[in-house]
Amino acid sequence: MEKKRERMVEVCPVCGSSEIYLETGGYVGKVYHCKDCNYMGALVVEADDEMVEAIKEGYGREKKGEEK
């Protein structure tokens, strides 16, 4: 029985977007920047489709709470 491998992508830990790019690197370490929510930090999440949807759902709920 062969186990199917899930496709993993690097996404923003705040909004779940894959629109992230490396802002700086080298001796100071890596700093990523999200084009969608402007997150900047060293942490990115390697996630499958299910996890990406969970992050996006949580971000959507958080944004709705701020608008009240």
Sequence and secondary structure as in RCSB ss.txt:
>XXXX:A:sequence
MEKKRERMVEVCPVCGSSEIYLETGGYVGKVYHCKDCNYMGALVVEADDEMVEAIKEGYGREKKGEEK
>XXXX:A:secstr
        EEE TTT  S EEEEE STT  EEEETTT  EES  EEE HHHHHHHHHHHHHHHHHHH 
